[in-house]
Amino acid sequence: MSRLEALGKNIKQYRKAKKLSQNALAELVDLSREHLACIETGKEYISLRKLFLIADILEVSLSKLINFD
């Protein structure tokens, strides 16, 4: 699994734990749902600014999102 795929998997896991839909999180982060879906599958990059915002919204540390173990 690539790092992008692992990052996307972590975002998806924490998003679901907060019971947020892709649409809801995408709106909060100002992304399209399609772009967020591609991030969650490791097909698209994400800016550091958006990654920090996602971590804040999901109430997890950035280190948890980028934990690739």
Residue frames relative to the residue before (quaternion, step in Angstrom):
aa qw qx qy qz dx dy dz
M 1.0000 0.0000 0.0000 0.0000 0.00 0.00 0.00
S 0.4101 -0.7157 0.5111 0.2416 3.57 -0.87 0.94
R 0.6541 -0.5079 0.3824 0.4099 3.57 -1.26 0.28
L 0.6300 0.5277 -0.3377 0.4589 3.58 1.03 -0.73
E 0.6523 0.5015 -0.3119 0.4750 3.57 0.99 -0.81
A 0.6490 0.5130 -0.3149 0.4652 3.59 1.00 -0.83
L 0.6300 0.5218 -0.3278 0.4726 3.59 0.99 -0.81
G 0.6683 0.5069 -0.2928 0.4590 3.57 0.87 -0.94
K 0.6384 0.5250 -0.3169 0.4651 3.55 1.00 -0.86
N 0.6577 0.5038 -0.3080 0.4677 3.59 0.98 -0.84
I 0.6298 0.5224 -0.3362 0.4663 3.59 0.94 -0.83
K 0.6669 0.5093 -0.2964 0.4561 3.56 0.88 -0.96
Q 0.6465 0.5310 -0.3162 0.4472 3.58 0.93 -0.92
Y 0.7185 0.4301 -0.2603 0.4807 3.61 0.81 -0.96
R 0.5900 0.5555 -0.3653 0.4580 3.60 1.13 -0.59
K 0.6805 0.4809 -0.2863 0.4729 3.56 0.91 -0.92
A 0.6188 0.5476 -0.3416 0.4479 3.59 1.05 -0.73
K 0.6914 0.4288 -0.2617 0.5192 3.60 1.16 -0.63
K 0.4034 -0.7438 0.4412 0.2991 3.58 1.35 0.06
L 0.4007 0.6815 -0.4971 0.3577 3.55 0.98 0.96
S 0.3881 -0.6843 0.5607 0.2582 3.56 -1.03 0.76
Q 0.6474 -0.4766 0.3999 0.4403 3.55 -1.28 0.20
N 0.6326 0.5446 -0.3324 0.4391 3.58 0.97 -0.84
A 0.6760 0.5025 -0.2982 0.4489 3.57 0.87 -0.96
L 0.6853 0.4673 -0.2923 0.4760 3.60 0.85 -0.92
A 0.6299 0.5396 -0.3345 0.4474 3.57 0.95 -0.83
E 0.6484 0.5147 -0.3159 0.4634 3.59 0.97 -0.83
L 0.6715 0.5106 -0.2964 0.4478 3.57 0.91 -0.93
V 0.7350 0.4044 -0.2108 0.5018 3.57 1.11 -0.73
D 0.3883 -0.7380 0.4567 0.3099 3.57 1.33 -0.18
L 0.4629 0.5934 -0.4937 0.4357 3.52 0.83 1.18
S 0.5067 -0.5783 0.5060 0.3909 3.56 -1.23 0.23
R 0.6044 -0.5518 0.4198 0.3924 3.57 -1.17 0.49
E 0.6271 0.5541 -0.3266 0.4395 3.56 1.05 -0.79
H 0.6558 0.4957 -0.3145 0.4746 3.58 0.96 -0.85
L 0.6412 0.5107 -0.3267 0.4705 3.59 0.95 -0.83
A 0.6270 0.5311 -0.3373 0.4595 3.61 0.97 -0.79
C 0.6660 0.4925 -0.2994 0.4736 3.58 0.97 -0.81
I 0.6119 0.5242 -0.3455 0.4811 3.59 1.08 -0.65
E 0.6848 0.4972 -0.2874 0.4486 3.57 0.89 -0.92
T 0.7143 0.4018 -0.2613 0.5100 3.61 1.14 -0.42
G 0.5349 -0.6688 0.3790 0.3507 3.58 1.30 0.11
K 0.4997 0.6744 -0.4119 0.3546 3.58 1.23 0.36
E 0.7649 0.2559 -0.1427 0.5737 3.60 1.24 -0.37
Y 0.4666 -0.6436 0.5327 0.2903 3.52 -1.27 0.53
I 0.2111 -0.7453 0.6153 0.1461 3.54 -1.32 0.34
S 0.4753 -0.6637 0.4879 0.3092 3.56 -1.01 0.73
L 0.6128 -0.5561 0.4151 0.3781 3.53 -1.19 0.50
R 0.6070 0.5633 -0.3385 0.4468 3.57 1.05 -0.77
K 0.6872 0.4623 -0.2773 0.4870 3.61 0.90 -0.93
L 0.6224 0.5419 -0.3393 0.4515 3.58 1.05 -0.73
F 0.6355 0.5087 -0.3187 0.4856 3.60 1.00 -0.82
L 0.6540 0.5188 -0.3096 0.4553 3.57 0.95 -0.87
I 0.6420 0.5128 -0.3172 0.4736 3.59 0.95 -0.84
A 0.6393 0.5218 -0.3273 0.4603 3.59 0.94 -0.87
D 0.6567 0.5066 -0.3076 0.4662 3.59 0.96 -0.85
I 0.6728 0.4990 -0.2959 0.4591 3.59 0.88 -0.94
L 0.7263 0.4187 -0.2353 0.4917 3.57 0.94 -0.88
E 0.3427 -0.7778 0.4589 0.2590 3.56 1.36 -0.12
V 0.5107 0.5721 -0.4617 0.4458 3.53 0.87 1.08
S 0.5430 -0.6003 0.4611 0.3635 3.55 -1.18 0.44
L 0.6070 -0.5530 0.4262 0.3797 3.52 -1.20 0.54
S 0.6224 0.5620 -0.3444 0.4221 3.58 1.03 -0.73
K 0.6201 0.5237 -0.3455 0.4711 3.62 1.12 -0.55
L 0.6585 0.5061 -0.3148 0.4596 3.58 1.03 -0.74
I 0.7654 0.3382 -0.1921 0.5127 3.57 1.03 -0.73
N 0.3736 0.6999 -0.5085 0.3345 3.57 1.18 0.54
F 0.0935 -0.8464 0.5243 0.0019 3.57 -0.32 1.26
D 0.4139 0.7216 -0.4669 0.3000 3.62 1.19 0.31
